[in-house]
Protein backbone atom coordinates (compact mmCIF):
# COMPACT_ATOMS: atom_id res chain seq x y z
CA UNK A 1 0.00 0.00 0.00
CA UNK A 2 2.93 2.35 -0.58
CA UNK A 3 1.03 3.95 -3.42
CA UNK A 4 -1.46 5.78 -1.18
CA UNK A 5 0.60 9.02 -0.77
CA UNK A 6 0.95 9.29 -4.53
CA UNK A 7 -2.80 9.08 -4.91
CA UNK A 8 -3.05 12.02 -2.52
CA UNK A 9 -0.64 13.99 -4.71
CA UNK A 10 -2.74 13.25 -7.78
CA UNK A 11 -5.96 14.36 -6.13
CA UNK A 12 -4.53 17.46 -4.46
CA UNK A 13 -2.81 18.61 -7.66
CA UNK A 14 -6.14 18.96 -9.46
CA UNK A 15 -6.61 22.47 -7.99
CA UNK A 16 -3.09 23.81 -8.66
CA UNK A 17 -2.11 25.95 -11.66
CA UNK A 18 0.52 23.49 -12.96
CA UNK A 19 -1.78 20.49 -12.52
CA UNK A 20 -0.91 18.97 -15.90
CA UNK A 21 2.80 18.60 -15.11
CA UNK A 22 2.15 17.17 -11.66
CA UNK A 23 -0.48 14.80 -13.00
CA UNK A 24 1.77 13.51 -15.77
CA UNK A 25 4.62 12.83 -13.32
CA UNK A 26 2.36 11.27 -10.72
CA UNK A 27 0.35 9.15 -13.14
CA UNK A 28 3.49 7.84 -14.85
CA UNK A 29 4.97 6.95 -11.48
CA UNK A 30 1.70 5.32 -10.40
CA UNK A 31 1.59 3.26 -13.60
CA UNK A 32 5.21 2.16 -13.26
CA UNK A 33 4.68 1.20 -9.63
CA UNK A 34 1.60 -0.85 -10.51
CA UNK A 35 3.45 -2.46 -13.40
CA UNK A 36 6.25 -3.51 -11.08
CA UNK A 37 3.75 -4.97 -8.59
CA UNK A 38 2.00 -6.76 -11.46
CA UNK A 39 5.27 -8.29 -12.68
CA UNK A 40 6.10 -9.64 -9.21
CA UNK A 41 2.57 -10.99 -8.74
CA UNK A 42 2.54 -12.54 -12.20
CA UNK A 43 5.88 -14.26 -11.54
CA UNK A 44 4.54 -15.56 -8.21
CA UNK A 45 1.44 -16.92 -9.92
CA UNK A 46 3.52 -18.49 -12.69
CA UNK A 47 5.89 -20.15 -10.20
CA UNK A 48 2.98 -21.51 -8.20
CA UNK A 49 1.28 -22.92 -11.29
CA UNK A 50 4.48 -24.52 -12.57
CA UNK A 51 5.25 -26.15 -9.22
CA UNK A 52 1.75 -27.62 -9.19
CA UNK A 53 2.20 -28.88 -12.75
CA UNK A 54 5.48 -30.60 -11.80
CA UNK A 55 3.71 -32.49 -9.01
CA UNK A 56 0.89 -33.51 -11.32
CA UNK A 57 3.31 -34.65 -14.03
CA UNK A 58 5.24 -36.82 -11.56
CA UNK A 59 2.07 -38.33 -10.20
CA UNK A 60 0.75 -39.08 -13.69
CA UNK A 61 3.95 -40.86 -14.64
CA UNK A 62 4.30 -44.59 -14.10
CA UNK A 63 6.23 -44.07 -10.86
CA UNK A 64 4.93 -47.34 -9.41
CA UNK A 65 6.64 -49.28 -12.23
CA UNK A 66 10.08 -47.75 -11.58
CA UNK A 67 12.77 -49.59 -9.68
CA UNK A 68 12.51 -49.21 -5.90
CA UNK A 69 15.28 -46.61 -5.57
CA UNK A 70 13.89 -44.36 -8.30
CA UNK A 71 10.32 -44.88 -7.07
CA UNK A 72 11.28 -43.59 -3.61
CA UNK A 73 12.84 -40.49 -5.15
CA UNK A 74 9.72 -39.84 -7.22
CA UNK A 75 7.51 -40.36 -4.16
CA UNK A 76 9.63 -37.87 -2.21
CA UNK A 77 9.28 -35.35 -5.04
CA UNK A 78 5.51 -35.89 -5.16
CA UNK A 79 5.34 -35.32 -1.42
CA UNK A 80 7.45 -32.16 -1.69
CA UNK A 81 5.34 -30.79 -4.54
CA UNK A 82 2.24 -30.83 -2.34
CA UNK A 83 3.59 -27.66 -0.70
CA UNK A 84 3.60 -25.27 -3.63
CA UNK A 85 6.39 -22.82 -4.34
CA UNK A 86 5.50 -19.16 -3.96
CA UNK A 87 7.05 -15.72 -3.97
CA UNK A 88 6.17 -13.93 -0.76
CA UNK A 89 6.30 -10.36 0.37
CA UNK A 90 8.22 -10.41 3.61
CA UNK A 91 7.03 -13.94 4.42
CA UNK A 92 3.62 -12.38 5.08
CA UNK A 93 1.57 -12.68 1.89
CA UNK A 94 1.91 -14.76 -1.23
CA UNK A 95 2.28 -12.72 -4.39
CA UNK A 96 -0.37 -13.81 -6.86
CA UNK A 97 -2.73 -12.19 -9.32
CA UNK A 98 -5.45 -12.36 -6.69
CA UNK A 99 -3.27 -10.30 -4.34
CA UNK A 100 -2.57 -7.79 -7.12
CA UNK A 101 -6.27 -7.30 -7.81
CA UNK A 102 -6.94 -6.76 -4.11
CA UNK A 103 -4.25 -4.04 -4.01
CA UNK A 104 -5.67 -2.34 -7.09
CA UNK A 105 -9.20 -2.53 -5.67
CA UNK A 106 -8.01 -0.99 -2.39
CA UNK A 107 -6.22 1.86 -4.14
CA UNK A 108 -9.23 2.59 -6.38
CA UNK A 109 -11.59 2.63 -3.42
CA UNK A 110 -9.19 5.00 -1.67
CA UNK A 111 -9.29 7.29 -4.71
CA UNK A 112 -13.08 7.28 -4.72
CA UNK A 113 -13.17 8.20 -1.01
CA UNK A 114 -10.70 11.03 -1.57
CA UNK A 115 -12.64 12.33 -4.55
CA UNK A 116 -15.82 12.31 -2.45
CA UNK A 117 -14.09 14.25 0.33
CA UNK A 118 -12.60 16.99 -1.92
C-alpha positions as CSV (number, residue, x, y, z in Angstrom):
1,X,0.0,0.0,0.0
2,X,2.9,2.3,-0.6
3,X,1.0,3.9,-3.4
4,X,-1.5,5.8,-1.2
5,X,0.6,9.0,-0.8
6,X,1.0,9.3,-4.5
7,X,-2.8,9.1,-4.9
8,X,-3.0,12.0,-2.5
9,X,-0.6,14.0,-4.7
10,X,-2.7,13.2,-7.8
11,X,-6.0,14.4,-6.1
12,X,-4.5,17.5,-4.5
13,X,-2.8,18.6,-7.7
14,X,-6.1,19.0,-9.5
15,X,-6.6,22.5,-8.0
16,X,-3.1,23.8,-8.7
17,X,-2.1,26.0,-11.7
18,X,0.5,23.5,-13.0
19,X,-1.8,20.5,-12.5
20,X,-0.9,19.0,-15.9
21,X,2.8,18.6,-15.1
22,X,2.2,17.2,-11.7
23,X,-0.5,14.8,-13.0
24,X,1.8,13.5,-15.8
25,X,4.6,12.8,-13.3
26,X,2.4,11.3,-10.7
27,X,0.3,9.2,-13.1
28,X,3.5,7.8,-14.9
29,X,5.0,7.0,-11.5
30,X,1.7,5.3,-10.4
31,X,1.6,3.3,-13.6
32,X,5.2,2.2,-13.3
33,X,4.7,1.2,-9.6
34,X,1.6,-0.8,-10.5
35,X,3.5,-2.5,-13.4
36,X,6.3,-3.5,-11.1
37,X,3.8,-5.0,-8.6
38,X,2.0,-6.8,-11.5
39,X,5.3,-8.3,-12.7
40,X,6.1,-9.6,-9.2
41,X,2.6,-11.0,-8.7
42,X,2.5,-12.5,-12.2
43,X,5.9,-14.3,-11.5
44,X,4.5,-15.6,-8.2
45,X,1.4,-16.9,-9.9
46,X,3.5,-18.5,-12.7
47,X,5.9,-20.1,-10.2
48,X,3.0,-21.5,-8.2
49,X,1.3,-22.9,-11.3
50,X,4.5,-24.5,-12.6
51,X,5.3,-26.1,-9.2
52,X,1.8,-27.6,-9.2
53,X,2.2,-28.9,-12.8
54,X,5.5,-30.6,-11.8
55,X,3.7,-32.5,-9.0
56,X,0.9,-33.5,-11.3
57,X,3.3,-34.7,-14.0
58,X,5.2,-36.8,-11.6
59,X,2.1,-38.3,-10.2
60,X,0.7,-39.1,-13.7
61,X,4.0,-40.9,-14.6
62,X,4.3,-44.6,-14.1
63,X,6.2,-44.1,-10.9
64,X,4.9,-47.3,-9.4
65,X,6.6,-49.3,-12.2
66,X,10.1,-47.7,-11.6
67,X,12.8,-49.6,-9.7
68,X,12.5,-49.2,-5.9
69,X,15.3,-46.6,-5.6
70,X,13.9,-44.4,-8.3
71,X,10.3,-44.9,-7.1
72,X,11.3,-43.6,-3.6
73,X,12.8,-40.5,-5.1
74,X,9.7,-39.8,-7.2
75,X,7.5,-40.4,-4.2
76,X,9.6,-37.9,-2.2
77,X,9.3,-35.3,-5.0
78,X,5.5,-35.9,-5.2
79,X,5.3,-35.3,-1.4
80,X,7.4,-32.2,-1.7
81,X,5.3,-30.8,-4.5
82,X,2.2,-30.8,-2.3
83,X,3.6,-27.7,-0.7
84,X,3.6,-25.3,-3.6
85,X,6.4,-22.8,-4.3
86,X,5.5,-19.2,-4.0
87,X,7.0,-15.7,-4.0
88,X,6.2,-13.9,-0.8
89,X,6.3,-10.4,0.4
90,X,8.2,-10.4,3.6
91,X,7.0,-13.9,4.4
92,X,3.6,-12.4,5.1
93,X,1.6,-12.7,1.9
94,X,1.9,-14.8,-1.2
95,X,2.3,-12.7,-4.4
96,X,-0.4,-13.8,-6.9
97,X,-2.7,-12.2,-9.3
98,X,-5.4,-12.4,-6.7
99,X,-3.3,-10.3,-4.3
100,X,-2.6,-7.8,-7.1
101,X,-6.3,-7.3,-7.8
102,X,-6.9,-6.8,-4.1
103,X,-4.2,-4.0,-4.0
104,X,-5.7,-2.3,-7.1
105,X,-9.2,-2.5,-5.7
106,X,-8.0,-1.0,-2.4
107,X,-6.2,1.9,-4.1
108,X,-9.2,2.6,-6.4
109,X,-11.6,2.6,-3.4
110,X,-9.2,5.0,-1.7
111,X,-9.3,7.3,-4.7
112,X,-13.1,7.3,-4.7
113,X,-13.2,8.2,-1.0
114,X,-10.7,11.0,-1.6
115,X,-12.6,12.3,-4.5
116,X,-15.8,12.3,-2.4
117,X,-14.1,14.3,0.3
118,X,-12.6,17.0,-1.9
